[in-house]
Amino acid sequence: MHDSYSELILPFGSSSQLTEEYINASGGIRHGKLMEHLDSLAGSISYKHMLGPTVETLGRIQERGFYIVTASVDRLDMLAPLDPTRNLRLSGQVIYTGHSSMEVAVKMETIGMGHPDQTVLLGRFSMVCRDANTHRAKQVNPLVISTPQEQALHRIGEVMKQRRQSSALRSLSLVPPSSSEAEALHSYYLQYGQGGKHEPSQFSTSGEVWMGDTKLEKCMQMFPQERNVHQKVFGGYLMRLAHELGFANASMFTQNHVRFLSLDGISFARPVPIGSILRLTSQILHTSTTDMEYPSLVHVGVKANVVDIGTGSEQTTNDFRFTWYREKADAVHRRVVPKTYQEAMLWLEGKRALELGAKIRGLRRKI
C-alpha cells in the first residue's frame, strides 16, 4: 500500500507569489483550485500503483496499454479552516482495490511555520482502469497489506465501496423514499410550502423560497489548455468550475458569506470533449438548522451538461453535490421549498447528504 504514497507541498507560508495565485476575495485560499490538485494527485497515485513507485513519467497511453479515470468522488470533508500563512501538504495513497477499481484516500495538512501539523481535509476518490484499445475494464494490481495501520485503511476502503454500492441501490431514481422520508417531506411542505407567501426570486428577504427560483447557471467553451492526458477536459478543472458556481449560489441564497464544509459526492458519467460548450447549472437542494455545530447549512447541486450546438440537445457529464455553512448564525435563515415531485426527490437527496455528513462528524468527534 505504501508504494503508491505521493505528496505535494504548496509553500504558502514562504512564497507570497504562490499565495497571490491562490488567494480569494476574503483573504483565504481558493478551495476550487485545491480540488484541481487533489484530482490530479489521485490520478498520479493510481498510475503509481499500476506502474510502480519508481515511475517518473507516464509516457504514451497506447504504449502503457491502459488509462485511469476518476469514476466518482465519495467525499471531501473540511475539518478546519485553511490558514493562508502556513504551508500546505496534499498527500494520499491507494487503500483498496477491486477488479478494475481503486479507492484513493487523500489528505490536506497545514505544516511547519512553528506550529504542529494539522489535518484540514480528508477525502476519497474512486478511480477505474480501462484498456487503452478496447476501453473495457482492465484488472488492476492487487494490494499488498504490510502493517496493522494499512489493514485498518484497507477496511475503511472496503466499507466505503460497500456503502457507495448500497447508496446506489437506494437511489431515489430507482426506488421510492422510505415512509419516514415521505412523512418528513409532507410535513415540511405543509409547514412551508403552502399559503402563497413565497416571493418569486431567491434575492427577496422572504424566509421560504421555491427551489425552482434558486437556479444559477453559466455556459462556456472548453479549451485545449484544460485537457488531460486523454485529450479530454481535466476533471479537476470541472470540479473547480462547479465549486465556484455553487459557492456563488449559496452566498446569494443566504445573503451572507458562506464557508465550504464538504463535497458530498461527484459522479463522472462521461468525458467532456475539448471544444464543446459546457452548461453548468446550480440549484439549492436543501437547507437545515438542526445541526448543533453548523446551525445553518446549505446543500447545493451542480449539474454539468455538454450542449450539441447543432441540435441544442444536452448530455449530462457530471453531477456535483456540495455543502456550505453560513458564518453569521444570527442572520435570518432561508429555506428552500420543492414544488414538483422531481424537486422533492432532490430535496430528499440533500437531506440524506446532510444527515450523512452529521453522522461522519459525530463519529470523528468520538475518535
Contacts in CASP RR format, 6 or more apart in sequence:
PFRMAT RR
TARGET T0000
AUTHOR 0000-0000-0000
METHOD contacts of the structure
MODEL  1
MHDSYSELILPFGSSSQLTEEYINASGGIRHGKLMEHLDSLAGSISYKHM
LGPTVETLGRIQERGFYIVTASVDRLDMLAPLDPTRNLRLSGQVIYTGHS
SMEVAVKMETIGMGHPDQTVLLGRFSMVCRDANTHRAKQVNPLVISTPQE
QALHRIGEVMKQRRQSSALRSLSLVPPSSSEAEALHSYYLQYGQGGKHEP
SQFSTSGEVWMGDTKLEKCMQMFPQERNVHQKVFGGYLMRLAHELGFANA
SMFTQNHVRFLSLDGISFARPVPIGSILRLTSQILHTSTTDMEYPSLVHV
GVKANVVDIGTGSEQTTNDFRFTWYREKADAVHRRVVPKTYQEAMLWLEG
KRALELGAKIRGLRRKI
1 93 0 8 1.000
1 94 0 8 1.000
1 95 0 8 1.000
1 143 0 8 1.000
1 144 0 8 1.000
1 145 0 8 1.000
1 146 0 8 1.000
1 150 0 8 1.000
1 153 0 8 1.000
1 154 0 8 1.000
2 93 0 8 1.000
2 146 0 8 1.000
2 150 0 8 1.000
3 48 0 8 1.000
3 49 0 8 1.000
3 52 0 8 1.000
3 53 0 8 1.000
4 45 0 8 1.000
4 46 0 8 1.000
4 48 0 8 1.000
4 49 0 8 1.000
4 52 0 8 1.000
4 53 0 8 1.000
4 92 0 8 1.000
4 93 0 8 1.000
4 94 0 8 1.000
5 45 0 8 1.000
5 91 0 8 1.000
5 92 0 8 1.000
5 93 0 8 1.000
6 41 0 8 1.000
6 44 0 8 1.000
6 45 0 8 1.000
6 48 0 8 1.000
6 91 0 8 1.000
6 92 0 8 1.000
6 93 0 8 1.000
7 89 0 8 1.000
7 90 0 8 1.000
7 91 0 8 1.000
7 92 0 8 1.000
8 37 0 8 1.000
8 41 0 8 1.000
8 89 0 8 1.000
8 90 0 8 1.000
8 91 0 8 1.000
9 87 0 8 1.000
9 88 0 8 1.000
9 89 0 8 1.000
9 90 0 8 1.000
9 111 0 8 1.000
10 18 0 8 1.000
10 22 0 8 1.000
10 37 0 8 1.000
10 87 0 8 1.000
10 88 0 8 1.000
10 89 0 8 1.000
10 90 0 8 1.000
11 18 0 8 1.000
11 87 0 8 1.000
12 18 0 8 1.000
12 19 0 8 1.000
12 22 0 8 1.000
12 29 0 8 1.000
12 84 0 8 1.000
12 85 0 8 1.000
12 86 0 8 1.000
12 87 0 8 1.000
12 88 0 8 1.000
13 19 0 8 1.000
13 84 0 8 1.000
13 85 0 8 1.000
13 86 0 8 1.000
13 87 0 8 1.000
13 113 0 8 1.000
14 87 0 8 1.000
19 84 0 8 1.000
22 29 0 8 1.000
22 30 0 8 1.000
22 33 0 8 1.000
22 34 0 8 1.000
22 84 0 8 1.000
23 29 0 8 1.000
23 30 0 8 1.000
23 84 0 8 1.000
24 30 0 8 1.000
26 257 0 8 1.000
27 84 0 8 1.000
28 82 0 8 1.000
28 84 0 8 1.000
29 82 0 8 1.000
29 84 0 8 1.000
29 88 0 8 1.000
31 82 0 8 1.000
31 243 0 8 1.000
31 260 0 8 1.000
32 239 0 8 1.000
32 240 0 8 1.000
32 243 0 8 1.000
32 244 0 8 1.000
33 240 0 8 1.000
34 88 0 8 1.000
34 90 0 8 1.000
34 108 0 8 1.000
35 76 0 8 1.000
35 236 0 8 1.000
35 239 0 8 1.000
35 240 0 8 1.000
35 243 0 8 1.000
35 263 0 8 1.000
36 234 0 8 1.000
36 236 0 8 1.000
36 237 0 8 1.000
36 239 0 8 1.000
36 240 0 8 1.000
37 90 0 8 1.000
38 76 0 8 1.000
38 90 0 8 1.000
38 106 0 8 1.000
38 108 0 8 1.000
38 123 0 8 1.000
38 125 0 8 1.000
38 236 0 8 1.000
39 70 0 8 1.000
39 73 0 8 1.000
39 125 0 8 1.000
39 234 0 8 1.000
39 235 0 8 1.000
39 236 0 8 1.000
39 239 0 8 1.000
40 234 0 8 1.000
40 236 0 8 1.000
41 90 0 8 1.000
41 91 0 8 1.000
41 92 0 8 1.000
41 106 0 8 1.000
42 70 0 8 1.000
42 92 0 8 1.000
42 104 0 8 1.000
42 106 0 8 1.000
42 125 0 8 1.000
42 127 0 8 1.000
43 68 0 8 1.000
43 70 0 8 1.000
43 104 0 8 1.000
43 125 0 8 1.000
43 127 0 8 1.000
45 92 0 8 1.000
45 93 0 8 1.000
45 94 0 8 1.000
45 104 0 8 1.000
46 68 0 8 1.000
46 94 0 8 1.000
46 102 0 8 1.000
46 104 0 8 1.000
46 127 0 8 1.000
46 129 0 8 1.000
47 55 0 8 1.000
47 58 0 8 1.000
47 68 0 8 1.000
48 55 0 8 1.000
49 94 0 8 1.000
49 97 0 8 1.000
49 102 0 8 1.000
49 140 0 8 1.000
49 141 0 8 1.000
49 143 0 8 1.000
50 66 0 8 1.000
50 68 0 8 1.000
50 129 0 8 1.000
50 140 0 8 1.000
50 141 0 8 1.000
51 58 0 8 1.000
51 64 0 8 1.000
58 64 0 8 1.000
58 229 0 8 1.000
61 67 0 8 1.000
61 132 0 8 1.000
61 229 0 8 1.000
61 230 0 8 1.000
62 132 0 8 1.000
62 133 0 8 1.000
64 132 0 8 1.000
65 131 0 8 1.000
65 132 0 8 1.000
65 133 0 8 1.000
66 129 0 8 1.000
66 130 0 8 1.000
66 131 0 8 1.000
66 132 0 8 1.000
66 138 0 8 1.000
67 129 0 8 1.000
67 130 0 8 1.000
67 132 0 8 1.000
67 229 0 8 1.000
67 230 0 8 1.000
68 102 0 8 1.000
68 127 0 8 1.000
68 128 0 8 1.000
68 129 0 8 1.000
68 130 0 8 1.000
69 127 0 8 1.000
69 128 0 8 1.000
69 130 0 8 1.000
69 230 0 8 1.000
69 268 0 8 1.000
69 271 0 8 1.000
70 125 0 8 1.000
70 126 0 8 1.000
70 127 0 8 1.000
70 235 0 8 1.000
70 266 0 8 1.000
70 268 0 8 1.000
71 101 0 8 1.000
71 126 0 8 1.000
71 127 0 8 1.000
71 128 0 8 1.000
71 268 0 8 1.000
72 125 0 8 1.000
72 126 0 8 1.000
72 164 0 8 1.000
72 265 0 8 1.000
72 266 0 8 1.000
72 267 0 8 1.000
72 268 0 8 1.000
73 123 0 8 1.000
73 124 0 8 1.000
73 125 0 8 1.000
73 126 0 8 1.000
73 239 0 8 1.000
73 263 0 8 1.000
73 265 0 8 1.000
73 266 0 8 1.000
74 123 0 8 1.000
74 124 0 8 1.000
74 125 0 8 1.000
74 126 0 8 1.000
74 160 0 8 1.000
74 164 0 8 1.000
74 265 0 8 1.000
75 122 0 8 1.000
75 123 0 8 1.000
75 124 0 8 1.000
75 262 0 8 1.000
75 263 0 8 1.000
75 264 0 8 1.000
75 265 0 8 1.000
75 357 0 8 1.000
75 360 0 8 1.000
76 106 0 8 1.000
76 121 0 8 1.000
76 122 0 8 1.000
76 123 0 8 1.000
76 262 0 8 1.000
76 263 0 8 1.000
77 121 0 8 1.000
77 122 0 8 1.000
77 123 0 8 1.000
77 261 0 8 1.000
77 262 0 8 1.000
77 357 0 8 1.000
77 360 0 8 1.000
77 361 0 8 1.000
78 120 0 8 1.000
78 121 0 8 1.000
78 259 0 8 1.000
78 260 0 8 1.000
78 261 0 8 1.000
78 262 0 8 1.000
79 119 0 8 1.000
79 120 0 8 1.000
79 121 0 8 1.000
79 122 0 8 1.000
79 364 0 8 1.000
80 118 0 8 1.000
80 119 0 8 1.000
80 120 0 8 1.000
81 120 0 8 1.000
81 259 0 8 1.000
82 88 0 8 1.000
82 108 0 8 1.000
82 110 0 8 1.000
82 120 0 8 1.000
83 110 0 8 1.000
85 113 0 8 1.000
86 110 0 8 1.000
86 111 0 8 1.000
86 112 0 8 1.000
86 113 0 8 1.000
86 115 0 8 1.000
87 110 0 8 1.000
87 111 0 8 1.000
87 112 0 8 1.000
87 113 0 8 1.000
88 108 0 8 1.000
88 109 0 8 1.000
88 110 0 8 1.000
88 111 0 8 1.000
88 120 0 8 1.000
89 108 0 8 1.000
89 109 0 8 1.000
89 110 0 8 1.000
89 111 0 8 1.000
89 117 0 8 1.000
90 106 0 8 1.000
90 107 0 8 1.000
90 108 0 8 1.000
91 106 0 8 1.000
91 107 0 8 1.000
91 109 0 8 1.000
92 104 0 8 1.000
92 105 0 8 1.000
92 106 0 8 1.000
92 107 0 8 1.000
93 104 0 8 1.000
93 105 0 8 1.000
94 102 0 8 1.000
94 103 0 8 1.000
94 104 0 8 1.000
94 143 0 8 1.000
95 103 0 8 1.000
95 104 0 8 1.000
95 105 0 8 1.000
95 143 0 8 1.000
95 150 0 8 1.000
95 153 0 8 1.000
95 154 0 8 1.000
95 156 0 8 1.000
95 157 0 8 1.000
96 102 0 8 1.000
96 103 0 8 1.000
96 143 0 8 1.000
96 153 0 8 1.000
96 154 0 8 1.000
96 156 0 8 1.000
96 157 0 8 1.000
96 158 0 8 1.000
96 160 0 8 1.000
96 161 0 8 1.000
97 103 0 8 1.000
97 140 0 8 1.000
97 141 0 8 1.000
97 142 0 8 1.000
97 143 0 8 1.000
98 140 0 8 1.000
98 161 0 8 1.000
99 137 0 8 1.000
99 139 0 8 1.000
99 140 0 8 1.000
100 128 0 8 1.000
100 129 0 8 1.000
100 130 0 8 1.000
100 137 0 8 1.000
100 138 0 8 1.000
100 139 0 8 1.000
100 140 0 8 1.000
101 126 0 8 1.000
101 127 0 8 1.000
101 128 0 8 1.000
101 129 0 8 1.000
101 140 0 8 1.000
101 161 0 8 1.000
102 126 0 8 1.000
102 127 0 8 1.000
102 128 0 8 1.000
102 129 0 8 1.000
102 140 0 8 1.000
103 124 0 8 1.000
103 125 0 8 1.000
103 126 0 8 1.000
103 127 0 8 1.000
103 157 0 8 1.000
103 160 0 8 1.000
103 161 0 8 1.000
104 124 0 8 1.000
104 125 0 8 1.000
104 126 0 8 1.000
104 127 0 8 1.000
105 122 0 8 1.000
105 123 0 8 1.000
105 124 0 8 1.000
105 153 0 8 1.000
105 156 0 8 1.000
105 157 0 8 1.000
106 121 0 8 1.000
106 122 0 8 1.000
106 123 0 8 1.000
106 124 0 8 1.000
106 125 0 8 1.000
107 119 0 8 1.000
107 121 0 8 1.000
107 122 0 8 1.000
107 123 0 8 1.000
108 119 0 8 1.000
108 120 0 8 1.000
108 121 0 8 1.000
109 117 0 8 1.000
109 118 0 8 1.000
109 119 0 8 1.000
109 120 0 8 1.000
110 117 0 8 1.000
110 118 0 8 1.000
110 120 0 8 1.000
111 117 0 8 1.000
124 157 0 8 1.000
124 160 0 8 1.000
126 161 0 8 1.000
126 164 0 8 1.000
128 137 0 8 1.000
129 137 0 8 1.000
129 138 0 8 1.000
129 139 0 8 1.000
129 140 0 8 1.000
130 136 0 8 1.000
130 137 0 8 1.000
130 138 0 8 1.000
131 137 0 8 1.000
131 138 0 8 1.000
143 154 0 8 1.000
145 151 0 8 1.000
145 154 0 8 1.000
169 175 0 8 1.000
172 345 0 8 1.000
172 348 0 8 1.000
172 349 0 8 1.000
173 345 0 8 1.000
176 182 0 8 1.000
177 185 0 8 1.000
177 345 0 8 1.000
177 348 0 8 1.000
181 348 0 8 1.000
181 351 0 8 1.000
184 351 0 8 1.000
185 338 0 8 1.000
185 344 0 8 1.000
185 347 0 8 1.000
185 348 0 8 1.000
188 337 0 8 1.000
188 347 0 8 1.000
189 337 0 8 1.000
189 338 0 8 1.000
189 344 0 8 1.000
192 208 0 8 1.000
192 335 0 8 1.000
192 337 0 8 1.000
193 208 0 8 1.000
193 337 0 8 1.000
197 206 0 8 1.000
197 208 0 8 1.000
198 206 0 8 1.000
198 208 0 8 1.000
198 209 0 8 1.000
198 210 0 8 1.000
198 337 0 8 1.000
199 205 0 8 1.000
199 206 0 8 1.000
199 209 0 8 1.000
199 213 0 8 1.000
200 210 0 8 1.000
200 213 0 8 1.000
201 209 0 8 1.000
201 213 0 8 1.000
202 209 0 8 1.000
202 213 0 8 1.000
202 214 0 8 1.000
202 252 0 8 1.000
202 253 0 8 1.000
202 284 0 8 1.000
202 334 0 8 1.000
203 252 0 8 1.000
205 255 0 8 1.000
205 332 0 8 1.000
206 334 0 8 1.000
207 332 0 8 1.000
207 333 0 8 1.000
207 334 0 8 1.000
207 335 0 8 1.000
208 334 0 8 1.000
208 335 0 8 1.000
208 337 0 8 1.000
209 253 0 8 1.000
209 284 0 8 1.000
209 334 0 8 1.000
209 335 0 8 1.000
209 336 0 8 1.000
209 337 0 8 1.000
210 336 0 8 1.000
210 337 0 8 1.000
210 339 0 8 1.000
211 283 0 8 1.000
211 284 0 8 1.000
211 285 0 8 1.000
211 336 0 8 1.000
211 337 0 8 1.000
211 338 0 8 1.000
211 339 0 8 1.000
211 343 0 8 1.000
211 346 0 8 1.000
211 347 0 8 1.000
212 283 0 8 1.000
212 339 0 8 1.000
212 343 0 8 1.000
214 249 0 8 1.000
214 253 0 8 1.000
214 283 0 8 1.000
214 284 0 8 1.000
214 336 0 8 1.000
215 281 0 8 1.000
215 282 0 8 1.000
215 283 0 8 1.000
216 245 0 8 1.000
216 246 0 8 1.000
216 248 0 8 1.000
216 249 0 8 1.000
216 252 0 8 1.000
216 281 0 8 1.000
216 282 0 8 1.000
216 283 0 8 1.000
217 245 0 8 1.000
217 279 0 8 1.000
217 280 0 8 1.000
217 281 0 8 1.000
217 282 0 8 1.000
218 245 0 8 1.000
218 279 0 8 1.000
218 280 0 8 1.000
219 277 0 8 1.000
219 278 0 8 1.000
219 279 0 8 1.000
219 280 0 8 1.000
219 307 0 8 1.000
220 241 0 8 1.000
220 277 0 8 1.000
220 278 0 8 1.000
220 280 0 8 1.000
221 275 0 8 1.000
221 276 0 8 1.000
221 277 0 8 1.000
221 278 0 8 1.000
222 233 0 8 1.000
222 272 0 8 1.000
222 273 0 8 1.000
222 274 0 8 1.000
222 275 0 8 1.000
222 276 0 8 1.000
222 277 0 8 1.000
222 278 0 8 1.000
223 274 0 8 1.000
223 275 0 8 1.000
224 274 0 8 1.000
224 275 0 8 1.000
226 233 0 8 1.000
226 234 0 8 1.000
226 237 0 8 1.000
226 274 0 8 1.000
227 233 0 8 1.000
227 234 0 8 1.000
227 274 0 8 1.000
228 234 0 8 1.000
228 235 0 8 1.000
230 271 0 8 1.000
231 274 0 8 1.000
232 271 0 8 1.000
232 272 0 8 1.000
232 273 0 8 1.000
232 274 0 8 1.000
233 271 0 8 1.000
233 272 0 8 1.000
233 273 0 8 1.000
233 274 0 8 1.000
233 276 0 8 1.000
233 278 0 8 1.000
235 268 0 8 1.000
235 272 0 8 1.000
238 272 0 8 1.000
238 278 0 8 1.000
238 304 0 8 1.000
238 317 0 8 1.000
238 318 0 8 1.000
239 263 0 8 1.000
239 266 0 8 1.000
239 320 0 8 1.000
241 278 0 8 1.000
241 280 0 8 1.000
241 304 0 8 1.000
242 266 0 8 1.000
242 280 0 8 1.000
242 282 0 8 1.000
242 302 0 8 1.000
242 304 0 8 1.000
242 318 0 8 1.000
242 320 0 8 1.000
242 322 0 8 1.000
243 260 0 8 1.000
243 263 0 8 1.000
243 320 0 8 1.000
243 322 0 8 1.000
245 280 0 8 1.000
245 282 0 8 1.000
245 302 0 8 1.000
246 282 0 8 1.000
246 300 0 8 1.000
246 301 0 8 1.000
246 302 0 8 1.000
246 322 0 8 1.000
246 324 0 8 1.000
247 258 0 8 1.000
247 260 0 8 1.000
247 322 0 8 1.000
247 324 0 8 1.000
248 282 0 8 1.000
249 282 0 8 1.000
249 283 0 8 1.000
249 284 0 8 1.000
249 300 0 8 1.000
250 258 0 8 1.000
250 284 0 8 1.000
250 298 0 8 1.000
250 300 0 8 1.000
250 322 0 8 1.000
250 324 0 8 1.000
251 257 0 8 1.000
251 258 0 8 1.000
253 284 0 8 1.000
253 298 0 8 1.000
253 334 0 8 1.000
253 336 0 8 1.000
254 296 0 8 1.000
254 298 0 8 1.000
254 326 0 8 1.000
254 331 0 8 1.000
254 334 0 8 1.000
255 331 0 8 1.000
255 334 0 8 1.000
256 326 0 8 1.000
256 327 0 8 1.000
256 328 0 8 1.000
256 331 0 8 1.000
257 326 0 8 1.000
257 327 0 8 1.000
257 328 0 8 1.000
258 298 0 8 1.000
258 324 0 8 1.000
258 325 0 8 1.000
258 326 0 8 1.000
258 327 0 8 1.000
259 324 0 8 1.000
259 325 0 8 1.000
259 327 0 8 1.000
260 322 0 8 1.000
260 324 0 8 1.000
261 294 0 8 1.000
261 297 0 8 1.000
261 323 0 8 1.000
261 324 0 8 1.000
261 325 0 8 1.000
262 322 0 8 1.000
262 323 0 8 1.000
262 357 0 8 1.000
263 320 0 8 1.000
263 321 0 8 1.000
263 322 0 8 1.000
264 299 0 8 1.000
264 321 0 8 1.000
264 322 0 8 1.000
264 323 0 8 1.000
264 350 0 8 1.000
264 353 0 8 1.000
264 356 0 8 1.000
264 357 0 8 1.000
265 320 0 8 1.000
265 321 0 8 1.000
265 353 0 8 1.000
266 318 0 8 1.000
266 319 0 8 1.000
266 320 0 8 1.000
266 321 0 8 1.000
267 318 0 8 1.000
267 319 0 8 1.000
268 317 0 8 1.000
268 318 0 8 1.000
269 316 0 8 1.000
269 317 0 8 1.000
269 318 0 8 1.000
269 319 0 8 1.000
270 306 0 8 1.000
270 315 0 8 1.000
270 317 0 8 1.000
271 317 0 8 1.000
272 278 0 8 1.000
272 304 0 8 1.000
272 306 0 8 1.000
272 317 0 8 1.000
272 318 0 8 1.000
273 306 0 8 1.000
276 306 0 8 1.000
276 307 0 8 1.000
277 306 0 8 1.000
277 307 0 8 1.000
277 309 0 8 1.000
278 304 0 8 1.000
278 305 0 8 1.000
278 306 0 8 1.000
278 307 0 8 1.000
278 317 0 8 1.000
279 304 0 8 1.000
279 305 0 8 1.000
279 306 0 8 1.000
279 307 0 8 1.000
279 314 0 8 1.000
280 302 0 8 1.000
280 303 0 8 1.000
280 304 0 8 1.000
280 305 0 8 1.000
281 302 0 8 1.000
281 303 0 8 1.000
281 305 0 8 1.000
282 300 0 8 1.000
282 301 0 8 1.000
282 302 0 8 1.000
282 303 0 8 1.000
283 300 0 8 1.000
283 301 0 8 1.000
283 302 0 8 1.000
283 346 0 8 1.000
284 298 0 8 1.000
284 299 0 8 1.000
284 300 0 8 1.000
284 301 0 8 1.000
284 336 0 8 1.000
285 299 0 8 1.000
285 300 0 8 1.000
285 301 0 8 1.000
285 321 0 8 1.000
285 336 0 8 1.000
285 346 0 8 1.000
285 347 0 8 1.000
285 349 0 8 1.000
285 350 0 8 1.000
286 297 0 8 1.000
286 298 0 8 1.000
286 299 0 8 1.000
286 336 0 8 1.000
286 347 0 8 1.000
286 349 0 8 1.000
286 350 0 8 1.000
286 351 0 8 1.000
286 353 0 8 1.000
286 354 0 8 1.000
287 296 0 8 1.000
287 297 0 8 1.000
287 298 0 8 1.000
287 299 0 8 1.000
287 333 0 8 1.000
287 334 0 8 1.000
287 335 0 8 1.000
287 336 0 8 1.000
288 296 0 8 1.000
288 297 0 8 1.000
288 299 0 8 1.000
288 351 0 8 1.000
288 354 0 8 1.000
289 295 0 8 1.000
289 296 0 8 1.000
289 297 0 8 1.000
289 333 0 8 1.000
291 297 0 8 1.000
291 354 0 8 1.000
291 358 0 8 1.000
293 361 0 8 1.000
294 325 0 8 1.000
295 329 0 8 1.000
296 325 0 8 1.000
296 326 0 8 1.000
296 329 0 8 1.000
296 331 0 8 1.000
296 333 0 8 1.000
297 323 0 8 1.000
297 324 0 8 1.000
297 325 0 8 1.000
297 354 0 8 1.000
298 323 0 8 1.000
298 324 0 8 1.000
298 325 0 8 1.000
298 326 0 8 1.000
299 321 0 8 1.000
299 322 0 8 1.000
299 323 0 8 1.000
299 350 0 8 1.000
299 353 0 8 1.000
299 354 0 8 1.000
300 321 0 8 1.000
300 322 0 8 1.000
300 323 0 8 1.000
300 324 0 8 1.000
301 319 0 8 1.000
301 320 0 8 1.000
301 321 0 8 1.000
301 322 0 8 1.000
301 346 0 8 1.000
302 319 0 8 1.000
302 320 0 8 1.000
302 321 0 8 1.000
302 322 0 8 1.000
303 316 0 8 1.000
303 318 0 8 1.000
303 319 0 8 1.000
303 320 0 8 1.000
304 316 0 8 1.000
304 317 0 8 1.000
304 318 0 8 1.000
304 319 0 8 1.000
304 320 0 8 1.000
305 314 0 8 1.000
305 315 0 8 1.000
305 316 0 8 1.000
305 317 0 8 1.000
306 314 0 8 1.000
306 315 0 8 1.000
306 317 0 8 1.000
307 313 0 8 1.000
307 314 0 8 1.000
308 314 0 8 1.000
308 315 0 8 1.000
321 349 0 8 1.000
321 350 0 8 1.000
321 353 0 8 1.000
323 353 0 8 1.000
323 354 0 8 1.000
323 357 0 8 1.000
336 347 0 8 1.000
338 344 0 8 1.000
338 346 0 8 1.000
338 347 0 8 1.000
END
